[in-house]
Amino acid sequence: MIGPYFEKDLLEMTSKEWKMTMDLNLNVVFTMCSLAQEDIQKNKGHILNFCYDGVENIRSWKNATAYAAAKAGLLFPLSSA
């Protein structure tokens, strides 16, 4: 986990907390992969993104909906590649 983890019910979470969770757990991964793409392709490398245990069940833990949504956002594009 690189970003914040707000242990809150979805209905109690502020939009700022939701955005922070998405920015630091989903958007940073996209940005870093995009920045590294040219070098990785040139060197025939690979990107490994690890999704936290539990995301494969496609459901969130109690009070962890935003975090689970961010991790699921990593899971689906990777599985379609």
N, C-alpha and C positions, 0 to 999 in steps of 0.2 A: 504494500500500500504506500503510495507516494503522497497522496493528498489527504485532505481532512476526512475524518470519519465522524459525522454528526449522528450520534445515537438518539434519533428522534423519530417519532411517528411522522409519516409523510404529511399529514394534515397540520402538524406543528412546525414543520420546517419552513424557513423563510426562503424567498426566491434567491436571496443572496447566498444562503448556504447551499441550495441546490446548484446554483451556477458555479460556486467554488468547487463543489464535489465533481461536477462534470469537467470543469477546466483542468483540474489537477489529476484526475483519474482517467480521463478519456481524451481530452483535447491535447494535452501535453504529449501523449503517445503518438497521436497523429502528426503533430508538428515535428517531433524528433524523427519519426520515420520518413517524413517528407524531406527534411533537411539532409538525411543520410542516404536517401535513395540513389543519387547519382554515384556516389562512391561504392555503395553496396553492389549496384549493378555492374560497375566497372570491374570490381574485384570478385564478382560472382559469389558474393556473400549472401547471408540470410538475416532476416529479422526474426527474433523470437520474442513474442509477447506472452507473458504469463498472466493468466486470469486467476484470481484467487479461488481457492477451493470452495465449491458450493455453487458457482455460477453455472456449472454444467447442468444443474437441476432446474435452471431457468425460473427461479423464484427467489425472492429476497428473504433475508432474516428479519425478524421482528425489529423494527426501528432501524433498518438499514436499506431502505428502498432506493435512495439516491445512489449509494455506493454500488448496490447490485445492478442498477440500471447502467451505470458507467462501465462496469466490468462486462456486462452482457453486450454493451456497445462495442467492446473489443473482441468479444468471442465471435459474433456473427460475421463480420467482414473477413476474419481470418479463416473461418471454416468454409467460406465460399471461394477462397483463392485457389 
